[in-house]
Amino acid sequence: MLVEGFKGQKVQDVKKPIQKMMVEKGEAMIYMEPEKQVLSRSADECVVALCDQWYLDYGNEEWKKQATGVLEALETFCDETRKNFEATLAWLQEHACSRTYGLGTRLPWDEQWLIESLSDSTIYMAYYTVAHLLQGGVLNGQAPSPLGIRAEQMTREVWDYIFFKTAPFPKTDIPKENLQKLRREFEFWYPVDVRVSGKDLVPNHLSYYLYNHVAMWPNDSGKWPKAVRANGHLLLNSEKMSKSTGNFLTLSQAIAKFSADGMRLALADAGDTVEDANFVEAMADAGILRLFTWVEWVKEMIANQSNLRTGPADTCNDRVFISEMNSSIIKTEQHFERMMYKEALKSGFFEFQAAKDKYRELAIEGMHRDLVFQFIENQTLLLTPICPHLCEHTWSLLGKSSSIMKAHWPTAGPVDEILIRSSQYLMDTAHDLRLRLKAYTQPAKGKKGDSKAPAKPTHCTIYVAKTYPPWQHSALSLLGKYYKSNNGALPDNKVIAMELGAMPELKKYMKRVMPFVAMIKDSLEKNGPRVLDVELEFDERAVLLENIVYLTNSLELDQIDVVFASEADDKVKEDCCPGKPLCVFRSEPGVLVSLVNPQPANGLFSTRIDIRQGDSKDSIIRRLSRANRGIKDLSKVKLMRFEDPLLGPRRIPVLGKEEEGKIPISNSSVFHISLQENKVHISDNGLKMDIGGTLIYLVQ
């Protein structure tokens, strides 16, 4: 402000004093108008009429300060609600609290006026604590009180005794033990743990709610509200619900269409916080399908539990699955406590199911029975608050004798975050390898017809780095130093570029350094300070090797080798860094051999595959399964060769004697090829035999 007497002060702080000064000097007058055009239900334009009226002075500095104190300790569940409260308390001044018509209580000191509804409905929840003892559960108040108390006996002094600890015992014919019971009920249930209401009531009703609790109990903060949860409105299929447009759905219609649990799932998924929730019917249909699929999978696991793996649950993927379940239980509980139902559904159902699907995909050795049923039990409990009927049914499928409503919330065990991140690294690497493989098999860019797609590779070498290249190591070290010294903040890129440019060892890399810095900055926001570490927190080579069968099958390759980048050429050393492996695809030559299945009526036919140098029995069976999708369980495949590689394939197989004239190939057998002669030999126990051009496979 530049006005004399108010220089240097904020406009918002001196508005009222300047207004008062100008009115007193006759330089201004006060008039009132709506913030925007207001139309009545009869379509007439409304104006502001200044009437003889009673006001509640919400602008009183002392009262406003106390209400602000309530807000500071109040749980609002989202920042936007808190900001709306703060803005309301900042501008709120006088509020007309009386009217001359309608329903309401007479103003005690001026009975020609009625207290208007917003001013008379902000501490009614205090009445809820004793209503059952006064009305006997009948809303219209015509039932007798369980304590024998009549309405006219509830004087102001009686209410004071119930609501205020220090109030003296009133003059009343109500028995003392009955009044003490009413007081105990109020003291037990109050304060309000959480008030749930629409976001449009924050500027009025909910703000008055804070003010009036302070006015009633100014010296007893234990009676002030603990939390307010404001929610948005509900959209239907991304549009406002309207009967005139037909975009309308009643609760009974919705339940008939989607079921109670289907509705609850869709509503939970519709949105949290003060954003308008969007109920989409297509999403409700998809949710019901998800629930149906889940129950069918549970039935399948129960029916086939004898086929699941038993013994110690200590493989890498077992331990990852356990940690991911524990992590989801913790997150889901936190979301439910904050009434963030969309987030609870995300972590407690969608992500929980995704963890199971990943475990099923990665566990080449099979899923562990104990973990599968632990997952089913935990999933059922996590989903119960949203889909109680379906979960009760699932609970009974598990053979539980009591209702799930009597079950305890699942207890989360320890969470190994590093193990979870190593598993995510595996999935990211597998995804990256698929993209690189797809790019590798695309024709080279050029004129049409000039190039053709390369042959599908058979082998891959993955290079992993223990440390960053020197120039990246220097950049990371500098960023880490800034991050620690600036309390978790990085300076502007110009400052970083100047310091990095002054390092002689980085001069020839400057074109690559700043893009690298930008990438690290972006990753820092998403993943936290661990991206500044110069080494990974887990052994990425060990992670890849432990899941090499999954990677090989996923990419449909014959072999994948994982080696350190330090063993490769300089280009690989420069481009490879921790957490970002490089891969090189190649095709190994082979000799075509026929694999024949002589078993009748099984749908498994003859096929031709390449045998490559150094192949084993297992590698050939894996290759066979990729060529013949009818083979599901590789452990049931038996690979054999003819005793007579020349005449054996010419003999007609005898039904029931498919193994006659054939020799099983052992696990220790190694295949050798001669490309010049187009022949395949097998060596076993020091003996080398020609297998001819045909092998036999049986599926037991």
Secondary structure, 3 states (H helix, E strand, C coil): CCCCCCCCCCHHHHHHHHHHHHHHCCCCCCCCCCCCCCECCCCCECCCCCCCCCEEECCCHHHHHHHHHHHHHCECCCHHHHHHHHHHHHHCCEEECEECCCCCCECCCCCCCEECCCCCCCCCHHHHHHHHHHHCCCCCCCCCCCCCCCHHHCCHHHHHHHHCCCCCCCCCCCCHHHHHHHHHHHHHHCCCCCEEEEHHHCCCHHHHHHHHHHHHCCCCHHHCCCEEEEECCEEECCEECECCCCECCCHHHHHHHHCHHHHHHHHHCCCCCCCCEEECHHHHHHHHHHHHHHHHHHHHHHHCHHHCECCCCCCHHHHHHHHHHHHHHHHHHHHHHCCCHHHHHHHHHHHHHHHHHHHHHHCCCCCEHHHHHHHHHHHHHHHCCCCHHHHHHHHHHCCCCCCHHHCCCCCCCCCCHHHHHHHHHHHHHHHHHHHHHHHHCCCCCCCCCCCCCCCCCCEEEEEECCCCCHHHHHHHHHHHHHHHHCCCCCCCHHHHHHHHHCCHHHHHHHHHHHHHHHHHHHHHHHHCHHHHCCCCCCCHHHHHHHCHHHHHHHHCCCEEEEEEHHHCCHHHHHHCECCECEEEEECCCCEEEEEECCCCCCCCCCEEEEECCCCEHHHHHHHHHHHCCCCCCHHHEEEEEECCCCCHHHCCCCCCCCCCCEEECCCCCEEEEECCCCEEEEEECCEEEECCCEEEEEEC
